[in-house]
Structure formats: structure tokens, C-alpha cells
């Protein structure tokens, strides 16, 4: 049977009949295209603002920017995503920027996202991190793309369908034949098996994206205690042999350079503190000098010291938010001083600033060792609080800690309860859901966030053998209770839909100790 009636091309029917059939055909194709678009978007894995590398927000937020509102664009791997904070640059210098870096971003992906970005923005400066100019270390096994297939998908899945994306898909398959251009263009081919694993976040993409993130910046809170500083002097390159760049650099790095020149954009190379071999620095510096490109390598001793970098801020080769503030502040000064980029007012930074402060607060909550600071910080309607004290806890806190817990909504005097009294408490945002103290065993469950996250408490002491007694507090599917002496506290972020911190507090010799688990 023909899909398109022959009568459309013959004189067998009158014009009105032909138009009706044509209208139905157009309607059918429109519905088909809409369904394909909807299903593609539904099945693509999402990485929102509640994760470190929120690539869904990074790329979908980018399309929400006001046209030609960004003066600086950042590109590169996860190093760049963690290092360049547009919020800091705006707060200090009023310069608008956006971070389009992503995990293991191949130069191929960088080039095509640069082309895509220039359809919507007219930046004065593009800053490119140089880490992926060379192959990853031997611990990783990649192909000529110099990145995993998953990394390609995180960056490409949310690029709008256009000739740019088609060209990118064709090139990616050419360079890495294990990847399929059709599945890049139509992600349902790659992700159709996800139907059984779709969850809440797949169905609320618009609201999660509307929330916004931090202009593409990936905030890390880790530290690297005891790490050693590894820097070099620029003069150390004498006699060092250059390490060859990745094969694709011959084509795509040149493309990036030529694209920026054609558009009148200043291109700047940077390399963040990461103890990279000096042989790589020499190769990149030679290329930069040959092409008249400024290169700021923060592994070089004088520049490293100039920003007062602390190696403990370089967690696993990725700057935490404190290190990123130093790198971003320095680059902001360079952009204002050397490139004459003027400040402008952009109200969207109010939202991204709130998101940044929120993420930093979550980190501080999970890192503080002062129980009083901890209890003060969690007294916030952004959080739901779970308290569980199943065994002996009378001597676990003092009057000051109890007073701070009472500000959370605790009414029971935990200092006076006898051994054997079980205690639990749940506060959902600004509402105390339950507070229970009893000698009896119990088991019950409930929910927070309007039923979107569940919890349960169980105490079963009927077994004479203490090893088999049950003390359970499950929050959002995770067991958070412990049989330890003291008080367990779980902090759940209602906005980010995740547990922020799990601690046990108990008195030590001279203070109240926090144990994280």
C-alpha cells in the first residue's frame, strides 16, 4: 500500500479532496515528529544541578541565555568545568561568561560546541583548557577521540538538531567507528532500553532545567590533605622533549583557532594546577607561541604562587570551589585589564548566585567538625531533618547542643531520657512530622516532599542476642541508622532531592564528636 495516495499527483480527485488528504498527511507527520522529539528527550539520561557535572543543565541552560549576553566562553574537560566559575567572575568584575566544558571533552566536541554556541552568542574571548590536547594517562584506554563514548553523549545529547550536529555526528563516527552517528542524532536508538528505569527526574526535565545551575560551573568540595605541590619553572623546558599532542589536534585545534580568528574572537589557552608533565607544557607552549595565543599554565611556579594556590584545594586533579575562586578571580582580572571587557548588569546571576551559595552550604554542612555549627546550618527550610537515637544517648550532647536541636523543633529533653528509651524525629522543611519517644519497639514509615521521598524507622529488640537486634532508619531508600551509642542525624536537601549529610554525634573526652558514615 502506498504511504502517499496517488490521487495527490493525478486528476482523479477534485482539489478540495486533495487538500484534505494533504492536510491529514501533514498532521500525521507533525504528530510523528513531535512523538519522536518527546521520546528522545524522555529517554536521554539526565544530569541536573543536584550532581557535580550537571551537563543537562549546562547545555539546556545555555539555550535559555539571552542572545549575545555572554562576553566570555569557557571550554575543556572536567578540569575546566571545575575551575572556571562564571559566578565569581561576575560578582567581582561584572563580566558575563558561561562554562561549556564537560567531562573528558574531546577537541572534536569542543569545536562543534563552539560552532553551536556562536549561533547564539558573540563572545569577545574564548578560554580553552589544554588538558585534552594530550592523551589521557595509561590508566585510561581511549581511541582517537581521546574520550569515552559516555563523555561524548553527555555533551552531544542536548545539542539541538541542526546541520552543525549532523556534521559533528558524522565526524565522531569517522574518528571512532564504534560510535553511531544515527544514535547521536536520534538518541532513542541508544537509550531505548531505559524505559524500565525512567524515574521522576526524567519526567520533570523542564522544571529541573528552569531551576538553573551555575552557568555551567561544576562545584567540587573535596580536599586533598597532605598532597604535595608539583610545579615547574618556565626555564625548566630547556632540553625537554615535547610530548606529541593527540592526533585529532592537528585538525580540530586548528579549526578552533581559525574559527576564533574568523569571528574576531580572542582565544586564550589555560591549564589548571594538575601536576601535568612539563613535556606537555612545552608542546602546548610551542603551539600557542606559533599561533600568537596567550597561554596561562597554573602549574608554572610563578603563576601558581601568584594566585596563592593551595594544593589541598586540588582534589583529585580538579580544583574545589576555593581553588576555582582563585583561578577565576585571576582570569577575571586578566579579562578586564588585558581584553578590556566591561561590566554589565545581568539579573540571571541572582539565581545562579543563590544556587552557588546553596551548593557551598551543602558542602560546609557535610564537612564541619563543629556540632554547634552543624546544628545551626541545618536549621533551614531547604532541608528535611531525621534524628534517630535508638540506644543510649543521654550523655551524647550538652545543653547548648540541645538548645540548638530545640530550635529545629525537638521538644523532648534528650538529656533526661533513661537508657532504653528509643527516640526518633522527622522535620519536613518547616513542619515537624513526627517526634516519638518510647520504651517499646516500633516500625512505621512516611514521606516528605509531598510523597516523593519516603522514610521508615524500625526498632526490634526481641532477639536476646544483641547482634541480631534491628535499629533501622531508611531515608529515600538508603539505610542511615546505626546501632552505635549516640544520636544519628540525616540532612536531606528538599530542593536537590538528595541526602546532604549523615552523622552520629556523641561526647568524646572534651567535646561532642561528629562521626560521618
FIDOBA-139854 format. One record per residue (C-alpha): residue number from 1; residue in three letters; y negated, x, z. Coordinates in Angstrom, 3 decimals, m for minus. Each point is the difference from the previous one (the first is absolute). Layout:
N
{NUM,ALA,{Y,X,Z}}
...
END
This chain:
517
{1,UNK,{0.000,0.000,0.000}}
{2,UNK,{m3.420,1.396,m0.919}}
{3,UNK,{m2.329,0.609,2.962}}
{4,UNK,{m3.056,m0.916,m2.105}}
{5,UNK,{0.340,m3.210,m2.048}}
{6,UNK,{m0.172,0.571,m3.762}}
{7,UNK,{m2.296,m2.963,m0.284}}
{8,UNK,{m2.815,2.166,1.326}}
{9,UNK,{0.094,1.940,m3.255}}
{10,UNK,{0.798,m2.824,m2.433}}
{11,UNK,{m1.555,m3.276,m1.006}}
{12,UNK,{2.852,m2.093,1.451}}
{13,UNK,{m2.157,m1.398,2.820}}
{14,UNK,{m3.605,m1.005,0.252}}
{15,UNK,{m2.611,2.277,1.549}}
{16,UNK,{m0.116,m1.931,3.277}}
{17,UNK,{3.746,0.401,0.547}}
{18,UNK,{m0.221,3.714,m0.722}}
{19,UNK,{m2.817,0.452,2.493}}
{20,UNK,{1.956,m1.827,2.713}}
{21,UNK,{3.025,2.227,m0.562}}
{22,UNK,{m2.186,3.097,m0.049}}
{23,UNK,{m1.655,m1.114,3.233}}
{24,UNK,{3.380,m0.441,1.689}}
{25,UNK,{1.070,3.429,m1.228}}
{26,UNK,{m3.160,1.614,1.377}}
{27,UNK,{0.492,m1.803,3.311}}
{28,UNK,{3.630,1.155,0.184}}
{29,UNK,{m0.949,3.611,m0.697}}
{30,UNK,{m2.826,m0.170,2.552}}
{31,UNK,{2.362,m1.291,2.689}}
{32,UNK,{2.557,2.675,m0.936}}
{33,UNK,{m2.593,2.780,0.236}}
{34,UNK,{m1.281,m1.346,3.330}}
{35,UNK,{3.538,m0.159,1.424}}
{36,UNK,{0.715,3.543,m1.167}}
{37,UNK,{m3.262,1.213,1.545}}
{38,UNK,{0.707,m1.807,3.281}}
{39,UNK,{3.603,1.210,0.277}}
{40,UNK,{m1.002,3.576,m0.844}}
{41,UNK,{m2.581,m0.021,2.790}}
{42,UNK,{2.358,m1.648,2.476}}
{43,UNK,{2.862,2.460,m0.439}}
{44,UNK,{m2.006,3.254,0.032}}
{45,UNK,{0.367,1.772,3.403}}
{46,UNK,{m3.217,m0.166,2.006}}
{47,UNK,{m1.664,2.731,2.072}}
{48,UNK,{m2.936,m1.501,1.861}}
{49,UNK,{m2.689,1.160,2.421}}
{50,UNK,{2.503,m0.155,2.878}}
{51,UNK,{1.800,3.060,m1.418}}
{52,UNK,{m1.236,3.581,m0.297}}
{53,UNK,{0.155,0.093,m3.797}}
{54,UNK,{m1.308,m3.458,m0.842}}
{55,UNK,{0.287,0.413,m3.768}}
{56,UNK,{m0.024,m3.747,m0.642}}
{57,UNK,{m3.404,m0.213,1.656}}
{58,UNK,{m1.150,3.256,m1.596}}
{59,UNK,{0.418,m1.268,m3.548}}
{60,UNK,{m0.569,m3.735,0.398}}
{61,UNK,{m3.064,0.621,2.192}}
{62,UNK,{m1.361,2.276,m2.722}}
{63,UNK,{m0.124,m2.873,m2.465}}
{64,UNK,{m2.049,m1.992,2.521}}
{65,UNK,{m2.797,2.573,0.092}}
{66,UNK,{m3.324,m1.003,m1.481}}
{67,UNK,{m0.303,1.550,m3.451}}
{68,UNK,{m1.683,3.424,m0.034}}
{69,UNK,{m0.367,0.024,3.780}}
{70,UNK,{1.826,3.301,0.593}}
{71,UNK,{m1.560,3.439,m0.510}}
{72,UNK,{3.043,2.135,0.904}}
{73,UNK,{3.720,m0.410,m0.702}}
{74,UNK,{2.791,1.955,1.705}}
{75,UNK,{3.403,0.687,m1.564}}
{76,UNK,{3.104,1.900,1.066}}
{77,UNK,{3.169,m0.182,2.040}}
{78,UNK,{0.517,m1.229,3.563}}
{79,UNK,{m1.955,3.106,1.068}}
{80,UNK,{m3.073,m1.504,m1.638}}
{81,UNK,{0.757,m3.506,1.261}}
{82,UNK,{m0.045,1.319,3.590}}
{83,UNK,{m2.892,2.438,m0.381}}
{84,UNK,{m2.811,m1.856,m1.767}}
{85,UNK,{m1.512,m2.805,2.059}}
{86,UNK,{m2.646,m1.994,m1.918}}
{87,UNK,{m1.009,m1.763,3.224}}
{88,UNK,{m1.063,3.260,1.647}}
{89,UNK,{m1.898,1.085,m3.115}}
{90,UNK,{m1.828,m3.326,m0.169}}
{91,UNK,{m0.783,m0.127,3.720}}
{92,UNK,{m1.474,3.522,m0.045}}
{93,UNK,{m1.591,0.229,m3.440}}
{94,UNK,{m0.120,m3.522,m1.446}}
{95,UNK,{2.062,1.189,m2.977}}
{96,UNK,{2.405,m2.555,m1.466}}
{97,UNK,{3.447,1.272,m0.935}}
{98,UNK,{3.581,m1.155,m0.429}}
{99,UNK,{3.314,1.778,0.532}}
{100,UNK,{2.537,m0.650,m2.781}}
{101,UNK,{2.511,2.595,1.220}}
{102,UNK,{3.628,m0.929,0.661}}
{103,UNK,{3.236,1.574,1.180}}
{104,UNK,{1.206,2.792,m2.327}}
{105,UNK,{m2.545,m1.013,m2.606}}
{106,UNK,{0.988,1.670,m3.254}}
{107,UNK,{m2.739,1.339,m2.265}}
{108,UNK,{1.233,m2.542,m2.556}}
{109,UNK,{m0.697,m2.826,2.437}}
{110,UNK,{m3.320,1.584,0.985}}
{111,UNK,{m1.145,0.122,m3.607}}
{112,UNK,{0.835,m3.604,m0.779}}
{113,UNK,{m1.486,m1.305,3.233}}
{114,UNK,{m3.155,1.958,m0.826}}
{115,UNK,{m0.106,m1.715,m3.397}}
{116,UNK,{0.602,m3.369,1.665}}
{117,UNK,{m2.635,0.578,2.678}}
{118,UNK,{m2.659,0.908,m2.547}}
{119,UNK,{0.259,m3.501,m1.478}}
{120,UNK,{m1.512,m1.344,3.223}}
{121,UNK,{m1.977,2.850,1.568}}
{122,UNK,{m2.375,2.717,m1.220}}
{123,UNK,{0.391,2.768,2.584}}
{124,UNK,{m2.253,3.014,0.032}}
{125,UNK,{2.708,2.211,1.528}}
{126,UNK,{3.817,0.024,m0.057}}
{127,UNK,{1.707,2.048,2.720}}
{128,UNK,{3.577,1.021,m0.773}}
{129,UNK,{2.380,1.465,2.578}}
{130,UNK,{1.986,2.887,m1.479}}
{131,UNK,{3.264,m0.254,1.960}}
{132,UNK,{1.966,m1.539,m2.882}}
{133,UNK,{m1.159,2.622,m2.490}}
{134,UNK,{3.150,1.878,1.027}}
{135,UNK,{3.585,m1.045,0.530}}
{136,UNK,{1.039,m1.278,3.386}}
{137,UNK,{1.954,2.435,2.122}}
{138,UNK,{3.746,0.504,m0.419}}
{139,UNK,{0.749,m2.578,2.679}}
{140,UNK,{m0.903,m2.627,m2.620}}
{141,UNK,{1.670,m0.471,m3.346}}
{142,UNK,{m2.177,m1.667,m2.582}}
{143,UNK,{m0.389,m0.034,m3.770}}
{144,UNK,{m2.873,0.919,m2.273}}
{145,UNK,{m2.011,m2.921,1.415}}
{146,UNK,{0.042,2.021,3.252}}
{147,UNK,{0.475,m3.160,2.050}}
{148,UNK,{2.633,m2.584,0.836}}
{149,UNK,{0.462,m3.241,m1.893}}
{150,UNK,{m1.009,m1.889,3.136}}
{151,UNK,{m3.304,1.868,0.153}}
{152,UNK,{m0.727,m0.894,m3.615}}
{153,UNK,{0.693,m3.668,0.699}}
{154,UNK,{m2.236,m0.150,3.073}}
{155,UNK,{m2.928,1.166,m2.114}}
{156,UNK,{0.788,m1.825,m3.245}}
{157,UNK,{1.364,m3.389,1.078}}
{158,UNK,{m3.435,m1.413,0.807}}
{159,UNK,{m1.858,1.423,m2.991}}
{160,UNK,{m1.096,m2.903,m2.171}}
{161,UNK,{1.890,m0.501,m3.242}}
{162,UNK,{m2.084,1.515,m2.782}}
{163,UNK,{0.285,2.536,m2.834}}
{164,UNK,{m0.621,2.696,2.644}}
{165,UNK,{3.051,m1.073,1.991}}
{166,UNK,{2.098,m0.280,m3.158}}
{167,UNK,{m0.928,3.562,m0.988}}
{168,UNK,{0.723,1.201,3.534}}
{169,UNK,{3.427,m1.673,0.043}}
{170,UNK,{0.939,1.558,m3.331}}
{171,UNK,{m1.059,3.469,1.169}}
{172,UNK,{1.812,m0.296,3.329}}
{173,UNK,{3.254,m0.904,m1.763}}
{174,UNK,{m0.518,2.851,m2.484}}
{175,UNK,{m0.455,2.554,2.780}}
{176,UNK,{2.684,m1.463,2.270}}
{177,UNK,{2.629,m1.884,m2.069}}
{178,UNK,{1.586,m1.372,3.196}}
{179,UNK,{m3.007,m2.315,0.307}}
{180,UNK,{m0.310,m3.126,m2.123}}
{181,UNK,{m3.296,m0.884,m1.647}}
{182,UNK,{0.912,m3.678,m0.180}}
{183,UNK,{0.597,m0.248,3.738}}
{184,UNK,{m3.375,1.653,0.636}}
{185,UNK,{m1.653,m2.635,m2.170}}
{186,UNK,{2.162,m2.845,1.349}}
{187,UNK,{0.999,0.922,3.578}}
{188,UNK,{2.389,m2.949,0.349}}
{189,UNK,{2.468,2.107,m2.008}}
{190,UNK,{m0.052,2.624,2.753}}
{191,UNK,{m0.219,m2.264,3.037}}
{192,UNK,{1.959,m3.150,m0.903}}
{193,UNK,{2.574,0.763,2.720}}
{194,UNK,{m2.679,m0.364,2.700}}
{195,UNK,{0.289,m3.792,m0.028}}
{196,UNK,{2.180,0.049,3.136}}
{197,UNK,{m2.429,2.266,1.874}}
{198,UNK,{m3.292,m1.761,m0.638}}
{199,UNK,{m1.923,m0.530,3.229}}
{200,UNK,{m3.309,m1.308,1.305}}
{201,UNK,{m2.067,2.833,m1.462}}
{202,UNK,{1.269,m0.675,m3.527}}
{203,UNK,{m1.416,m3.526,0.098}}
{204,UNK,{m3.389,0.777,1.552}}
{205,UNK,{m1.083,2.821,m2.301}}
{206,UNK,{m3.429,m1.481,m0.694}}
{207,UNK,{m0.903,m0.319,3.683}}
{208,UNK,{1.370,3.468,0.817}}
{209,UNK,{m2.076,1.499,m2.801}}
{210,UNK,{m3.029,m2.088,0.971}}
{211,UNK,{0.194,1.607,3.442}}
{212,UNK,{m0.829,3.314,m1.645}}
{213,UNK,{0.911,3.495,1.109}}
{214,UNK,{m2.155,3.154,0.245}}
{215,UNK,{m1.030,0.621,m3.608}}
{216,UNK,{3.390,1.548,m0.815}}
{217,UNK,{0.014,2.378,2.968}}
{218,UNK,{3.354,0.473,1.808}}
{219,UNK,{m0.648,0.451,3.708}}
{220,UNK,{2.449,2.281,1.829}}
{221,UNK,{m0.013,0.488,3.762}}
{222,UNK,{2.688,2.644,0.472}}
{223,UNK,{m0.670,3.404,1.504}}
{224,UNK,{1.857,3.278,m0.359}}
{225,UNK,{m0.059,1.673,3.441}}
{226,UNK,{0.568,3.741,m0.013}}
{227,UNK,{m0.467,0.388,m3.749}}
{228,UNK,{m1.214,3.346,m1.302}}
{229,UNK,{m3.042,0.398,m2.212}}
{230,UNK,{0.901,1.281,m3.482}}
{231,UNK,{m3.035,0.959,m2.048}}
{232,UNK,{m0.927,2.713,m2.488}}
{233,UNK,{m3.084,1.814,m1.227}}
{234,UNK,{m1.162,m0.411,m3.572}}
{235,UNK,{0.234,3.778,m0.400}}
{236,UNK,{3.717,m0.147,0.828}}
{237,UNK,{0.786,m1.180,m3.552}}
{238,UNK,{m0.316,3.529,m1.378}}
{239,UNK,{3.403,1.127,m1.180}}
{240,UNK,{1.541,m3.468,0.525}}
{241,UNK,{1.875,m1.502,m2.941}}
{242,UNK,{m0.961,m3.552,m0.937}}
{243,UNK,{2.594,m2.707,0.552}}
{244,UNK,{0.273,m2.050,m3.213}}
{245,UNK,{m1.247,m3.566,0.145}}
{246,UNK,{2.249,m2.941,m0.804}}
{247,UNK,{0.861,m0.428,m3.654}}
{248,UNK,{m1.963,m3.250,m0.342}}
{249,UNK,{m3.180,1.730,1.207}}
{250,UNK,{m0.400,1.549,m3.459}}
{251,UNK,{m0.565,m3.460,m1.442}}
{252,UNK,{m1.174,m2.305,2.756}}
{253,UNK,{m2.262,2.286,1.985}}
{254,UNK,{m1.776,0.806,m3.248}}
{255,UNK,{m0.231,m3.736,m0.706}}
{256,UNK,{m1.570,m0.635,3.393}}
{257,UNK,{m2.525,2.799,m0.544}}
{258,UNK,{m0.886,m1.237,m3.499}}
{259,UNK,{m0.268,m3.619,1.139}}
{260,UNK,{m2.509,0.943,2.690}}
{261,UNK,{m2.020,2.138,m2.406}}
{262,UNK,{m0.098,m2.767,m2.578}}
{263,UNK,{m1.295,m2.466,2.602}}
{264,UNK,{m2.478,2.458,1.527}}
{265,UNK,{1.864,0.036,3.318}}
{266,UNK,{m0.011,3.060,2.243}}
{267,UNK,{3.596,1.023,0.826}}
{268,UNK,{0.706,1.791,3.283}}
{269,UNK,{3.303,1.537,1.159}}
{270,UNK,{0.970,0.072,3.675}}
{271,UNK,{3.022,1.077,1.990}}
{272,UNK,{0.356,m1.140,3.604}}
{273,UNK,{1.366,2.182,2.832}}
{274,UNK,{3.730,0.138,m0.698}}
{275,UNK,{1.059,3.676,0.166}}
{276,UNK,{0.538,0.089,m3.754}}
{277,UNK,{0.974,3.394,m1.500}}
{278,UNK,{m2.859,2.147,m1.186}}
{279,UNK,{1.752,0.362,m3.370}}
{280,UNK,{m0.741,m3.687,m0.586}}
{281,UNK,{m3.597,0.433,1.050}}
{282,UNK,{m0.411,2.806,m2.536}}
{283,UNK,{1.428,m2.076,m2.862}}
{284,UNK,{m2.227,m2.966,0.826}}
{285,UNK,{m3.078,2.191,0.513}}
{286,UNK,{0.509,1.674,m3.382}}
{287,UNK,{0.288,m3.381,m1.740}}
{288,UNK,{m3.051,m1.315,1.852}}
{289,UNK,{m2.088,3.072,m0.877}}
{290,UNK,{1.047,m0.156,m3.665}}
{291,UNK,{m1.123,m3.631,m0.175}}
{292,UNK,{m3.116,0.278,2.158}}
{293,UNK,{1.396,m2.238,2.745}}
{294,UNK,{m1.023,0.504,3.659}}
{295,UNK,{3.035,0.553,2.247}}
{296,UNK,{m0.066,m0.511,3.759}}
{297,UNK,{3.223,1.242,1.589}}
{298,UNK,{m0.029,m0.725,3.726}}
{299,UNK,{2.842,2.483,0.505}}
{300,UNK,{m2.485,2.785,m0.736}}
{301,UNK,{m1.002,1.492,3.330}}
{302,UNK,{m3.782,m0.291,m0.222}}
{303,UNK,{0.078,m3.642,m1.118}}
{304,UNK,{2.709,m0.867,2.530}}
{305,UNK,{m2.159,1.415,2.783}}
{306,UNK,{m3.172,m1.573,m1.364}}
{307,UNK,{1.314,m3.515,0.596}}
{308,UNK,{1.403,1.042,3.402}}
{309,UNK,{3.458,m1.206,m0.975}}
{310,UNK,{2.714,m0.178,2.655}}
{311,UNK,{3.543,0.637,m1.247}}
{312,UNK,{1.294,m2.646,2.419}}
{313,UNK,{m1.913,m2.531,m2.105}}
{314,UNK,{2.183,0.943,m2.973}}
{315,UNK,{3.053,m2.065,0.886}}
{316,UNK,{2.865,0.808,m2.368}}
{317,UNK,{m2.395,1.273,m2.654}}
{318,UNK,{m2.125,m3.164,0.078}}
{319,UNK,{m3.282,m0.065,1.942}}
{320,UNK,{m0.203,m2.586,2.734}}
{321,UNK,{m3.160,m2.091,0.242}}
{322,UNK,{m1.795,2.711,2.004}}
{323,UNK,{0.742,2.640,m2.633}}
{324,UNK,{m0.913,m2.441,m2.771}}
{325,UNK,{m3.380,m0.618,1.638}}
{326,UNK,{m0.769,3.734,m0.189}}
{327,UNK,{1.105,0.360,m3.628}}
{328,UNK,{m1.784,m3.200,m1.064}}
{329,UNK,{m3.198,0.905,1.841}}
{330,UNK,{m0.143,3.366,m1.745}}
{331,UNK,{0.600,m1.524,m3.436}}
{332,UNK,{m2.595,m2.688,0.697}}
{333,UNK,{m2.548,2.722,0.700}}
{334,UNK,{0.956,1.778,m3.248}}
{335,UNK,{m0.299,m3.239,m1.991}}
{336,UNK,{m3.450,m0.741,1.397}}
{337,UNK,{m1.328,3.566,m0.198}}
{338,UNK,{1.557,1.438,m3.157}}
{339,UNK,{0.477,m3.113,m2.123}}
{340,UNK,{m3.019,m1.982,1.107}}
{341,UNK,{1.923,m3.180,0.728}}
{342,UNK,{m2.338,m2.405,1.724}}
{343,UNK,{0.882,m2.437,2.782}}
{344,UNK,{0.352,m3.660,m0.830}}
{345,UNK,{0.652,m3.139,2.052}}
{346,UNK,{3.436,m1.570,m0.418}}
{347,UNK,{0.905,m2.819,2.382}}
{348,UNK,{3.725,0.370,m0.743}}
{349,UNK,{0.021,3.033,2.295}}
{350,UNK,{m0.499,m2.313,2.977}}
{351,UNK,{3.524,m1.362,m0.512}}
{352,UNK,{1.580,3.373,m0.766}}
{353,UNK,{m1.777,1.426,3.060}}
{354,UNK,{1.562,m2.660,2.215}}
{355,UNK,{3.397,0.739,m1.514}}
{356,UNK,{m0.482,3.709,0.647}}
{357,UNK,{m1.003,m0.559,3.627}}
{358,UNK,{2.966,m2.316,0.494}}
{359,UNK,{2.476,2.565,m1.313}}
{360,UNK,{m1.508,2.771,2.095}}
{361,UNK,{0.235,m2.197,3.091}}
{362,UNK,{3.693,m0.635,m0.690}}
{363,UNK,{0.557,3.748,m0.126}}
{364,UNK,{m1.890,0.573,3.240}}
{365,UNK,{2.003,m2.741,1.735}}
{366,UNK,{3.231,1.654,m1.035}}
{367,UNK,{m1.120,3.507,0.923}}
{368,UNK,{m1.870,m0.330,3.289}}
{369,UNK,{1.729,1.349,3.092}}
{370,UNK,{m2.423,m1.721,2.381}}
{371,UNK,{1.412,m3.341,1.125}}
{372,UNK,{m3.438,m1.330,0.947}}
{373,UNK,{m1.417,0.751,m3.459}}
{374,UNK,{3.111,m1.559,m1.520}}
{375,UNK,{m0.361,m3.252,1.946}}
{376,UNK,{m3.699,m0.236,m0.818}}
{377,UNK,{0.525,0.572,m3.728}}
{378,UNK,{2.718,m2.642,m0.385}}
{379,UNK,{m2.225,m2.689,1.553}}
{380,UNK,{m0.931,m1.156,m3.489}}
{381,UNK,{0.742,m3.291,m1.768}}
{382,UNK,{1.298,1.950,m3.011}}
{383,UNK,{3.117,0.707,2.052}}
{384,UNK,{2.858,m1.929,1.546}}
{385,UNK,{1.297,1.527,3.237}}
{386,UNK,{3.562,m0.039,1.344}}
{387,UNK,{0.745,1.200,3.540}}
{388,UNK,{3.551,0.343,1.329}}
{389,UNK,{0.958,1.209,3.479}}
{390,UNK,{3.676,m0.803,0.502}}
{391,UNK,{0.917,2.246,2.948}}
{392,UNK,{m2.050,1.967,2.546}}
{393,UNK,{m3.697,0.249,m0.795}}
{394,UNK,{m1.875,m0.422,3.284}}
{395,UNK,{m1.020,3.654,0.116}}
{396,UNK,{m0.619,0.368,m3.739}}
{397,UNK,{m3.709,m0.789,0.052}}
{398,UNK,{m2.978,0.125,2.344}}
{399,UNK,{m2.826,m2.387,0.831}}
{400,UNK,{m2.169,1.209,m2.907}}
{401,UNK,{2.779,m0.490,m2.550}}
{402,UNK,{0.791,m3.431,1.447}}
{403,UNK,{m3.658,m1.017,m0.296}}
{404,UNK,{m0.005,0.993,m3.679}}
{405,UNK,{3.225,m1.937,m0.580}}
{406,UNK,{m1.571,m3.026,1.666}}
{407,UNK,{m2.833,0.213,m2.539}}
{408,UNK,{2.717,m0.399,m2.634}}
{409,UNK,{1.028,m3.258,1.665}}
{410,UNK,{2.639,1.114,2.508}}
{411,UNK,{m0.238,m2.188,3.133}}
{412,UNK,{3.016,1.256,1.932}}
{413,UNK,{m0.539,2.784,2.551}}
{414,UNK,{2.555,2.467,m1.315}}
{415,UNK,{m0.608,2.329,2.942}}
{416,UNK,{1.465,m2.525,2.430}}
{417,UNK,{3.129,m1.133,m1.848}}
{418,UNK,{3.293,0.964,1.616}}
{419,UNK,{2.776,1.958,m1.664}}
{420,UNK,{2.086,m2.410,m2.047}}
{421,UNK,{m2.877,m2.183,m1.190}}
{422,UNK,{m0.049,m0.030,m3.811}}
{423,UNK,{m3.374,m0.287,m1.710}}
{424,UNK,{m1.159,m0.691,m3.560}}
{425,UNK,{m3.327,m0.865,m1.589}}
{426,UNK,{m1.130,m0.907,m3.535}}
{427,UNK,{m3.565,m0.297,m1.242}}
{428,UNK,{m0.594,m1.124,m3.590}}
{429,UNK,{m3.489,1.200,m0.973}}
{430,UNK,{m2.203,m1.718,2.627}}
{431,UNK,{2.608,m2.443,1.346}}
{432,UNK,{2.566,0.685,2.726}}
{433,UNK,{3.228,m1.533,m1.293}}
{434,UNK,{2.237,0.652,2.962}}
{435,UNK,{0.077,1.830,3.316}}
{436,UNK,{3.288,m0.101,1.858}}
{437,UNK,{1.283,1.523,3.243}}
{438,UNK,{3.417,m0.867,1.399}}
{439,UNK,{3.094,1.345,1.731}}
{440,UNK,{2.152,m1.908,m2.484}}
{441,UNK,{1.344,1.254,m3.296}}
{442,UNK,{m1.618,m1.595,m3.037}}
{443,UNK,{m0.005,m0.152,m3.766}}
{444,UNK,{m2.713,m1.587,m2.134}}
{445,UNK,{m1.913,0.542,m3.225}}
{446,UNK,{m3.300,m0.920,m1.597}}
{447,UNK,{m2.450,0.954,m2.720}}
{448,UNK,{m3.506,1.324,m0.617}}
{449,UNK,{m2.319,m0.030,m3.018}}
{450,UNK,{0.653,m3.691,m0.564}}
{451,UNK,{3.745,0.492,m0.163}}
{452,UNK,{m0.051,2.968,m2.390}}
{453,UNK,{1.271,2.528,2.576}}
{454,UNK,{2.641,m0.706,2.636}}
{455,UNK,{0.939,1.466,3.361}}
{456,UNK,{2.738,m0.455,2.588}}
{457,UNK,{0.758,1.092,3.562}}
{458,UNK,{3.461,0.231,1.536}}
{459,UNK,{1.129,1.151,3.436}}
{460,UNK,{3.705,m0.189,0.819}}
{461,UNK,{1.090,1.736,3.215}}
{462,UNK,{3.294,m1.845,0.462}}
{463,UNK,{2.095,3.068,m0.761}}
{464,UNK,{0.720,2.018,3.136}}
{465,UNK,{m0.086,3.196,m2.045}}
{466,UNK,{m3.686,0.903,m0.434}}
{467,UNK,{0.759,1.667,m3.317}}
{468,UNK,{0.707,m3.389,m1.571}}
{469,UNK,{m2.899,m1.969,1.398}}
{470,UNK,{m2.445,m1.164,m2.633}}
{471,UNK,{m3.778,0.461,0.101}}
{472,UNK,{m1.371,m0.984,m3.398}}
{473,UNK,{m3.462,m0.580,m1.452}}
{474,UNK,{0.033,m0.482,m3.773}}
{475,UNK,{m3.344,m0.113,m1.818}}
{476,UNK,{m0.137,m0.830,m3.700}}
{477,UNK,{3.655,0.942,m0.402}}
{478,UNK,{m0.181,3.285,1.912}}
{479,UNK,{1.608,0.697,3.371}}
{480,UNK,{m2.773,1.233,2.280}}
{481,UNK,{1.454,m0.492,3.468}}
{482,UNK,{1.380,2.811,2.141}}
{483,UNK,{2.078,0.003,3.180}}
{484,UNK,{m2.307,2.670,1.403}}
{485,UNK,{m1.917,m0.397,3.214}}
{486,UNK,{m3.620,m0.873,m0.661}}
{487,UNK,{m1.840,m2.355,m2.309}}
{488,UNK,{0.516,m0.263,m3.760}}
{489,UNK,{m3.035,m0.963,m2.088}}
{490,UNK,{0.045,m0.799,m3.717}}
{491,UNK,{m3.220,m0.349,m2.001}}
{492,UNK,{0.276,m2.041,m3.198}}
{493,UNK,{m2.824,0.005,m2.556}}
{494,UNK,{m0.464,m3.593,m1.186}}
{495,UNK,{m2.145,1.026,m2.951}}
{496,UNK,{2.348,2.726,m1.248}}
{497,UNK,{3.175,m1.926,0.932}}
{498,UNK,{1.605,3.001,1.688}}
{499,UNK,{0.709,1.641,3.334}}
{500,UNK,{m2.699,2.546,0.841}}
{501,UNK,{1.428,1.515,3.179}}
{502,UNK,{2.991,m0.235,2.349}}
{503,UNK,{m0.265,1.651,3.389}}
{504,UNK,{1.542,0.107,3.446}}
{505,UNK,{m2.335,0.677,2.917}}
{506,UNK,{1.159,1.304,3.356}}
{507,UNK,{m1.543,2.046,2.775}}
{508,UNK,{0.567,3.731,m0.079}}
{509,UNK,{m0.923,2.427,2.724}}
{510,UNK,{m3.763,m0.248,m0.355}}
{511,UNK,{m0.630,m2.575,m2.718}}
{512,UNK,{1.412,m2.886,m1.993}}
{513,UNK,{2.080,1.471,m2.807}}
{514,UNK,{0.281,m1.467,m3.486}}
{515,UNK,{3.323,0.378,m1.805}}
{516,UNK,{0.087,m1.032,m3.669}}
{517,UNK,{3.123,m1.215,m1.716}}
END
